[in-house]
Amino acid sequence: MANVRERIIDALLLLPGIDRQVVDAALTFQRERNISFSEAVVQKELISEKDLVLLLVRELKIPSVDLRRFKLDPRLKEEVSERLARQYVLIPIATLGTSLTVALGDPLNVFALDDLRDLTGKKIDVVMAAPSQIREAIDRFYGAGDQGSVSELSKNIDVGDFEIITESKDEASADIDGSEQAPVIRMVNLVLKEALRQRASDVHMEPTEGNMRIRYRVDGILIDVLEIPRESQNAVLVRIKIISRMDITVTQIPQDGRFKMRMLGKEVDFRVSILPTSHGSKIVMRLLDKSNLSVGLGQLGLSDHSLKLIEEGIAKPFGMILVTGPTGSGKSTTLYSIINKLNSIDKNIITVEDPVEYLVDGLTQIEVRADIGLTFAAALRSILRQSPDIVMVGEIRDNETADIAIKASLTGQLVFSTLHTNDAAGALTRLVDMDVEPFLVASSLVLVCAQRLARKICPHCKHEIEVPPEVLARFAGSLDPKTRFYAGAGCDHCRHTGYRGRFAVTEILVMDDAVREMLLQGKSSDDIKDYARGQKTLRVLWDDALERLAQGQTTIEEVLRIVSDE
């Protein structure tokens, strides 16, 4: 190595403006900073990085490569770990038989080549590339930040603090005991454990032309996590089918399943959906944490006004309460939290769902199976003979279900359900559009809650901001001019998004005599909304969101993302 370095020094001394004193200063700088000689001469500005690469290529007779134009094979991640690549500033670019070619930024680092040779068991061929290009390529190839190759991440996974508990005892034990010898099991366990750690609500495993992309939905937003090599795709699919109790021989039609995991003493249900696509089967897993249901309504992030109205509504002995909103707006969580609050030994509570999301002790839960004739309407007819006190219908989808649910609420049961409408008043006219008689809707409904989920500003990096006047103009008359605005700067706690956690923005319409009369007269949902808002009995989503904004809980961008100013 000394001879090689002396050759580089001799070549540098031939350049204009460089003498022995300057080179000695660079060597001293190298020792002080504990960096490579190549980095030292670049940082001391003896030579540019580009010119140094050209000099090394000429003196050492090593070929060079432009990594910006080089497409790397994802399978090479299995050859060289991200940790090793970043430590030695190198990246694998090709493998053939027993030879591995790597792009190296510092050809004087013989330790890097020795370690690589020992770890891979292969002959190492070297090409030159600029260190800055190599670092950029590492970020692209392995993923910046905490992303990385599955094999590297899975080596560090501790399988002792969680287990899959829906399989038979023998199978579960075999998985844990043999996990060190089963890379696919480690791989799947890693994805699931990391999803729990990052508070993900969904895990998306999406096959592409070159690999399988893993994304988590955190606080309602999808984020990239890692990529699984294409050759491992089928093994991962089979593993998930086995733990979800699906038929591993079926590949051409969608399948649904579920399993349960225990981690750090907490049980989490996973609802699994597998859908065939042009590149293979896409897997989406919904994480259902039952501990979220036992914290009570007060922990859902509802405003004091909304919480008071809901508690008054569920205290009624009978009637129907609807929760509306788009997919992913937290309707099921709200309903389950209400049911959990009402769940006691003296009440017979029956739910009809498609599918059953949370398995809760003390409830009689029925899963709809349309293929055998067990529809929402058929199940509802039967459970009304079971003397229920409270009935929860997962979703009102058709006239028959709506009609039976409403009649059940008029005969002494408290009925909860969901409906897909944009606002609370729209639920009234939607039921009428389903051919339910207006007088039945008016008589049965207690209240309708429309909701959205807004992201909360991360408390660890929250700071006050200035808002441009043109943005403030949009809120003229709606906010106090002295309102102070906040945002998250981004930190490790929130993955540098500025947000951590979510709360419910709600719009609650309580049925009173005037609203019932308007419904019987055939008034539109806009007329009903305008009346209720004018009487100060309805705070629409926009009003609730602005109150949270003024309290410093969220940002202007988040308010405009989830609601409109109508």
C-alpha positions in Angstrom: 0.0 0.0 0.0 2.9 2.4 0.8 4.4 1.9 -2.7 1.0 2.6 -4.3 0.6 5.8 -2.2 4.0 6.9 -3.1 3.2 6.6 -6.7 0.1 8.7 -6.2 2.2 11.3 -4.3 4.8 11.4 -7.1 2.0 12.0 -9.6 0.5 14.8 -7.5 3.9 16.5 -7.2 4.0 16.7 -11.0 0.9 18.9 -11.0 1.4 22.7 -11.0 1.2 24.4 -7.5 1.8 21.2 -5.5 5.1 20.7 -3.6 6.2 18.3 -0.9 5.2 20.7 1.8 1.6 20.8 0.6 1.5 17.0 0.3 2.9 16.6 3.9 0.2 19.0 5.1 -2.4 16.7 3.4 -0.9 13.6 5.1 -1.0 15.4 8.5 -4.7 16.4 7.8 -5.4 12.7 7.0 -4.0 11.4 10.3 -5.9 14.1 12.3 -9.2 13.5 10.7 -8.8 9.7 10.4 -9.8 9.7 6.7 -8.4 8.2 3.6 -5.5 9.9 1.7 -7.8 10.3 -1.3 -10.4 12.2 0.8 -7.6 14.3 2.4 -6.2 15.6 -0.9 -9.7 16.5 -2.2 -10.8 18.2 1.0 -7.5 20.2 1.1 -8.3 21.2 -2.5 -5.0 19.9 -3.9 -7.1 18.3 -6.7 -10.7 17.9 -7.7 -12.5 14.6 -7.1 -13.0 14.2 -10.8 -9.3 14.8 -11.6 -8.2 12.5 -8.8 -10.2 9.6 -10.3 -8.6 10.3 -13.7 -5.1 10.3 -12.0 -5.8 7.1 -10.2 -7.1 5.4 -13.3 -3.9 6.5 -15.2 -1.4 5.5 -12.5 -3.0 2.3 -11.2 -4.3 1.1 -14.5 -7.8 0.5 -12.9 -10.8 1.0 -15.2 -13.4 3.6 -14.1 -17.2 3.7 -14.3 -19.8 6.5 -14.4 -22.4 5.2 -11.8 -25.0 7.8 -12.9 -25.5 5.8 -16.1 -25.2 2.4 -14.5 -28.3 0.3 -13.6 -27.6 -1.9 -10.6 -29.1 -5.4 -10.2 -31.2 -5.6 -7.0 -29.9 -9.1 -6.4 -26.5 -7.6 -5.7 -27.8 -6.5 -2.3 -27.5 -10.1 -1.2 -23.7 -10.0 -2.0 -22.8 -6.8 -0.1 -24.7 -5.4 2.9 -25.6 -1.7 3.1 -23.5 -1.4 6.3 -20.4 -2.6 4.5 -21.0 -0.5 1.4 -21.4 2.7 3.5 -18.4 1.8 5.8 -15.9 1.4 2.9 -17.6 3.7 0.3 -18.1 0.9 -2.3 -20.9 -0.6 -4.2 -21.3 -4.0 -6.0 -21.9 -3.6 -9.8 -21.7 -7.1 -11.2 -21.2 -10.8 -10.2 -20.2 -13.7 -12.4 -19.4 -17.1 -11.1 -16.8 -16.7 -8.3 -16.0 -13.1 -9.1 -17.6 -10.0 -7.7 -16.9 -6.5 -9.3 -17.2 -3.5 -7.0 -16.9 0.2 -7.6 -14.4 1.7 -5.1 -13.7 5.2 -4.2 -10.4 4.6 -2.4 -8.2 2.0 -4.1 -5.6 2.4 -1.3 -8.0 0.8 1.2 -6.8 -2.8 1.2 -8.8 -3.5 4.4 -12.0 -3.0 2.4 -11.0 -5.6 -0.2 -9.8 -8.1 2.4 -13.1 -7.8 4.4 -15.1 -8.1 1.2 -13.1 -11.2 0.1 -13.6 -12.9 3.4 -17.3 -12.1 3.7 -18.3 -13.1 0.2 -15.8 -15.9 -0.5 -15.3 -14.5 -4.0 -12.5 -13.0 -6.0 -12.9 -9.2 -5.9 -12.4 -7.1 -9.1 -12.2 -3.4 -8.7 -13.3 -0.4 -10.8 -12.9 3.2 -9.9 -15.7 5.7 -9.3 -15.9 9.1 -7.6 -16.8 8.7 -3.9 -19.7 11.2 -4.2 -21.1 9.1 -7.0 -20.8 6.0 -4.9 -22.6 7.5 -2.0 -25.4 8.7 -4.2 -25.6 5.2 -5.7 -25.7 3.6 -2.3 -28.7 5.9 -1.3 -30.5 5.0 -4.5 -29.7 1.3 -4.4 -30.2 0.4 -0.7 -32.5 3.3 0.2 -31.6 6.4 2.1 -32.1 6.7 5.9 -33.3 3.6 7.6 -34.2 1.7 4.4 -32.0 -1.2 3.5 -31.8 -4.7 2.0 -34.0 -7.3 3.6 -31.2 -9.7 4.2 -29.1 -7.1 6.0 -32.0 -5.9 8.2 -33.3 -9.4 8.9 -29.9 -10.4 10.4 -30.5 -8.0 13.3 -34.1 -9.0 14.0 -34.8 -10.2 17.5 -37.6 -12.8 17.2 -37.8 -13.5 20.9 -40.3 -10.6 21.7 -43.0 -11.5 19.3 -44.7 -14.5 17.8 -47.5 -15.5 15.5 -50.2 -17.1 17.6 -53.0 -18.2 15.1 -51.1 -21.3 14.0 -51.0 -24.5 15.9 -48.7 -24.4 18.9 -46.2 -26.8 17.2 -46.0 -24.7 14.0 -45.5 -21.4 15.9 -42.7 -23.0 18.0 -41.0 -24.4 15.0 -41.0 -21.0 13.3 -39.4 -19.3 16.3 -36.8 -22.0 17.0 -35.9 -22.3 13.3 -36.0 -18.6 12.4 -32.2 -18.3 12.3 -32.2 -20.9 9.5 -35.2 -19.6 7.6 -34.5 -16.3 5.8 -38.1 -16.0 4.5 -39.5 -16.3 8.0 -37.0 -13.7 9.2 -37.9 -11.5 6.3 -41.7 -11.6 7.0 -41.2 -11.2 10.7 -39.0 -8.2 10.1 -41.7 -6.5 7.9 -44.4 -7.1 10.5 -42.4 -6.1 13.5 -41.2 -2.9 11.9 -44.8 -2.1 10.9 -45.8 -2.3 14.6 -42.9 -0.2 15.6 -43.6 2.5 13.1 -47.4 2.6 14.1 -48.4 1.6 10.6 -52.1 1.0 9.9 -51.5 -1.0 6.7 -48.6 -2.9 5.1 -48.5 -2.9 1.3 -46.4 -5.6 -0.5 -46.5 -4.7 -4.2 -44.8 -6.8 -6.9 -43.2 -4.8 -9.7 -41.2 -5.8 -12.8 -37.9 -6.0 -10.9 -38.7 -6.6 -7.2 -41.4 -6.5 -4.5 -41.9 -3.0 -2.9 -42.8 -2.7 0.8 -44.8 0.3 1.9 -46.3 1.3 5.2 -49.3 3.5 5.7 -48.4 5.7 8.7 -50.9 8.4 9.8 -52.8 7.9 6.6 -49.8 8.5 4.3 -47.9 5.7 2.4 -44.1 5.6 2.9 -41.5 3.4 1.2 -39.6 1.1 3.5 -37.6 -1.5 1.6 -37.6 -3.8 -1.4 -37.6 -7.6 -1.5 -35.7 -9.3 -4.4 -38.0 -10.8 -7.0 -36.7 -14.3 -6.4 -38.0 -14.1 -2.8 -41.4 -12.9 -3.8 -43.2 -16.3 -4.0 -41.6 -17.5 -0.8 -42.9 -14.4 1.0 -46.4 -14.9 -0.5 -46.5 -18.5 0.6 -45.4 -17.7 4.1 -48.1 -15.1 4.5 -50.7 -17.5 3.0 -49.7 -20.2 5.5 -50.0 -18.0 8.6 -53.3 -16.5 7.3 -54.8 -19.9 6.7 -55.2 -19.4 3.0 -54.9 -22.0 0.1 -51.4 -21.8 -1.2 -52.4 -23.5 -4.4 -54.8 -20.7 -5.4 -53.1 -17.9 -7.3 -55.6 -16.6 -9.9 -58.4 -15.3 -7.6 -58.4 -12.9 -4.7 -58.1 -14.3 -1.2 -58.8 -13.0 2.3 -57.5 -14.2 5.7 -56.2 -13.1 9.0 -53.7 -13.9 11.7 -52.7 -12.6 15.1 -49.3 -11.6 16.6 -48.2 -11.0 20.1 -45.5 -8.4 20.6 -44.2 -7.0 23.9 -47.3 -8.5 25.6 -49.7 -6.9 23.2 -51.9 -8.8 20.7 -52.4 -7.3 17.2 -54.8 -8.8 14.6 -53.7 -8.7 10.9 -56.4 -8.8 8.2 -54.9 -9.9 5.0 -56.0 -9.4 1.4 -54.2 -10.9 -1.6 -55.0 -9.7 -5.1 -53.6 -11.2 -8.4 -51.9 -8.5 -10.6 -49.9 -8.5 -13.8 -46.6 -8.9 -11.9 -47.8 -11.3 -9.2 -49.9 -11.2 -6.1 -50.2 -7.9 -4.2 -50.6 -8.3 -0.4 -52.2 -5.7 1.8 -52.3 -6.3 5.6 -54.4 -4.1 7.9 -53.1 -3.9 11.4 -55.9 -4.0 14.0 -54.6 -3.1 17.5 -57.3 -3.9 20.1 -55.6 -1.8 22.7 -56.8 1.3 20.7 -60.4 0.3 21.6 -60.0 0.0 25.3 -58.7 3.6 25.9 -62.2 5.0 25.7 -64.0 7.6 23.5 -62.0 10.4 25.1 -58.8 9.1 23.5 -60.1 9.2 19.9 -59.1 12.9 19.7 -62.7 14.1 19.5 -63.4 17.7 20.4 -65.3 18.3 23.7 -68.4 19.4 21.8 -68.5 16.2 19.7 -67.7 13.9 22.6 -70.6 15.4 24.6 -73.1 14.9 21.7 -72.0 11.3 21.1 -72.2 10.3 24.8 -75.7 11.8 25.0 -76.7 9.9 21.8 -75.4 6.4 23.0 -77.2 6.9 26.3 -80.5 6.6 24.4 -82.4 3.2 25.0 -83.1 2.7 21.3 -82.6 4.3 17.9 -80.0 4.4 15.2 -76.6 6.2 15.2 -74.7 6.4 11.9 -71.0 7.2 11.4 -70.2 8.4 7.8 -67.1 9.2 5.9 -64.8 7.8 3.1 -62.7 4.7 3.4 -59.9 5.1 6.0 -61.6 7.9 7.9 -61.8 5.9 11.2 -65.4 4.9 11.1 -64.9 1.4 12.4 -62.5 2.5 15.2 -65.2 5.0 16.4 -67.9 2.4 16.3 -65.8 -0.2 18.1 -64.8 2.3 20.7 -68.5 3.1 21.3 -69.4 -0.6 21.5 -66.5 -1.2 23.9 -67.8 1.5 26.2 -71.3 -0.1 26.2 -70.0 -3.7 26.5 -71.1 -5.0 29.8 -72.3 -8.3 31.3 -76.0 -7.2 31.3 -76.1 -6.4 27.5 -76.4 -8.7 24.6 -74.4 -7.1 21.8 -74.3 -8.6 18.3 -72.4 -7.4 15.3 -72.7 -8.2 11.6 -69.6 -7.3 9.6 -67.8 -7.8 6.3 -65.3 -8.8 7.5 -65.0 -8.9 11.3 -62.3 -6.4 12.0 -61.6 -6.6 15.7 -62.3 -9.8 17.7 -63.7 -8.5 21.1 -64.5 -10.5 24.1 -68.2 -10.3 25.2 -69.6 -9.6 21.7 -71.4 -12.0 19.4 -69.7 -11.3 16.0 -71.0 -12.6 12.7 -69.1 -12.4 9.4 -71.1 -11.9 6.2 -70.6 -14.6 3.6 -72.6 -13.6 0.5 -71.4 -16.8 -1.4 -73.6 -18.9 0.9 -76.4 -16.5 1.3 -75.4 -15.0 4.6 -75.8 -11.3 3.6 -76.2 -8.3 6.0 -80.0 -8.5 5.6 -80.2 -12.3 6.2 -78.0 -12.0 9.2 -80.0 -9.1 10.6 -83.3 -11.0 10.3 -81.8 -13.9 12.3 -80.1 -11.9 15.1 -83.3 -10.0 15.8 -84.6 -13.3 17.1 -81.6 -13.5 19.5 -83.0 -10.8 21.8 -80.2 -8.3 21.2 -79.8 -5.0 23.2 -77.3 -3.5 20.9 -76.8 -4.3 17.2 -73.8 -3.1 15.1 -74.1 -3.4 11.3 -70.7 -3.0 9.6 -72.2 -1.0 6.6 -75.5 -0.2 5.2 -75.2 -1.0 1.5 -78.7 -1.6 0.1 -82.4 -1.0 0.7 -83.0 -4.3 2.4 -80.3 -3.9 5.0 -81.3 -0.2 5.7 -84.9 -1.1 6.1 -84.3 -4.0 8.5 -81.8 -2.0 10.5 -84.1 1.0 10.9 -87.1 -1.1 11.9 -84.9 -2.9 14.4 -84.0 0.5 16.0 -87.7 1.3 16.3 -88.5 -2.0 18.1 -86.3 -1.4 21.1 -82.7 -1.9 19.9 -79.8 0.6 19.8 -78.4 0.2 16.3 -75.0 1.4 15.1 -73.8 1.4 11.5 -71.7 3.2 8.8 -72.6 4.8 5.5 -70.5 6.3 2.8 -71.5 10.0 2.5 -69.5 13.2 2.4 -71.3 14.9 5.3 -73.8 14.2 8.1 -76.9 15.7 6.4 -76.2 13.6 3.3 -76.8 10.4 5.3 -80.5 11.4 5.7 -81.2 11.8 2.0 -79.0 8.8 1.1 -81.3 6.5 3.2 -84.4 8.1 1.4 -82.6 7.4 -1.9 -82.4 3.8 -0.9 -86.2 3.7 -0.8 -86.5 3.8 2.9 -89.6 5.7 3.9 -88.8 9.3 5.2 -91.0 8.9 8.2 -89.0 5.7 9.2 -85.7 7.6 8.9 -87.0 10.6 10.8 -88.3 8.4 13.6 -85.3 6.1 14.0 -82.2 8.3 13.7 -80.7 9.7 16.8 -77.6 11.4 15.4 -75.2 11.2 12.4 -71.5 11.7 12.8 -69.4 12.5 9.7 -65.7 12.3 10.3 -62.2 12.6 8.8 -58.8 11.9 10.2 -56.2 14.8 10.5 -52.6 14.4 11.3 -51.3 16.0 14.5 -48.2 18.1 14.6 -45.3 16.2 16.1 -44.8 17.5 19.6 -41.0 16.9 19.5 -40.4 19.3 16.6 -43.4 21.7 16.8 -42.6 25.4 16.2 -44.4 28.6 15.4 -44.4 29.7 11.8 -45.4 32.7 9.7 -48.2 32.3 7.2 -48.2 34.3 3.9 -51.0 36.9 3.7 -52.5 35.3 0.5 -53.0 32.0 2.5 -54.5 33.8 5.4 -56.9 35.5 3.1 -58.6 32.2 2.5 -59.5 32.1 6.2 -60.7 35.6 6.5 -63.7 35.9 8.8 -63.2 32.3 10.0 -60.1 32.7 12.2 -59.1 35.3 14.8 -56.5 37.6 13.2 -54.3 36.9 16.3 -54.2 33.2 15.7 -50.7 31.7 15.9 -49.8 28.9 13.5 -47.5 26.0 14.0 -45.8 23.2 12.0 -43.4 20.4 12.6 -39.8 20.9 11.5 -39.3 17.1 11.1 -37.3 14.9 13.5 -36.5 11.2 14.1 -39.7 10.8 16.2 -41.9 11.6 13.2 -39.7 10.3 10.4 -39.0 13.9 9.4 -42.6 14.4 8.3 -43.5 16.9 10.9 -46.6 14.9 11.9 -47.1 12.2 14.5 -50.5 10.6 15.3 -54.0 11.6 14.1 -57.2 12.9 15.6 -60.8 12.8 14.4 -62.4 15.9 12.8 -66.2 15.5 13.2 -69.5 16.9 12.1 -72.4 15.8 14.2 -76.1 16.3 13.2 -78.5 15.7 16.1 -82.0 14.9 15.0 -84.5 17.4 16.4 -88.2 18.1 15.5 -87.3 20.8 12.9 -84.8 18.5 11.1 -87.4 15.6 11.1 -90.0 17.9 9.7 -87.6 19.1 6.9 -86.9 15.5 6.0 -90.6 14.7 5.8 -91.1 17.7 3.5 -88.5 16.3 1.2 -85.9 19.1 1.8 -82.4 18.5 0.4 -79.3 17.8 2.5 -78.0 21.3 1.8 -81.2 22.8 3.1 -81.0 20.7 6.3 -77.3 21.5 6.8 -77.9 25.3 6.3 -80.8 25.3 8.8 -78.8 23.3 11.5 -75.8 25.5 11.0 -77.9 28.6 11.2 -79.4 27.4 14.5 -75.9 26.7 15.9 -76.8 23.1 16.4 -74.3 21.8 13.7 -70.6 22.4 13.5 -69.5 21.2 10.1 -66.2 19.6 9.4 -64.6 22.9 8.4 -65.6 24.5 11.7 -64.2 21.7 13.7 -60.9 21.6 11.7 -60.5 25.4 12.1 -60.9 25.1 15.9 -58.2 22.4 16.0 -56.0 24.6 13.8 -56.5 27.6 16.2 -55.5 25.3 19.1 -52.2 24.5 17.4 -53.0 20.8 16.9 -52.5 20.6 13.2 -51.4 22.7 10.2 -53.1 24.7 7.5 -51.9 22.3 4.8 -53.5 19.4 6.7 -56.8 21.2 7.2 -57.0 22.0 3.4 -56.1 18.4 2.6 -59.0 16.7 4.5 -61.9 19.3 4.3 -63.1 22.0 2.0 -64.2 25.5 3.0 -67.6 24.9 1.5 
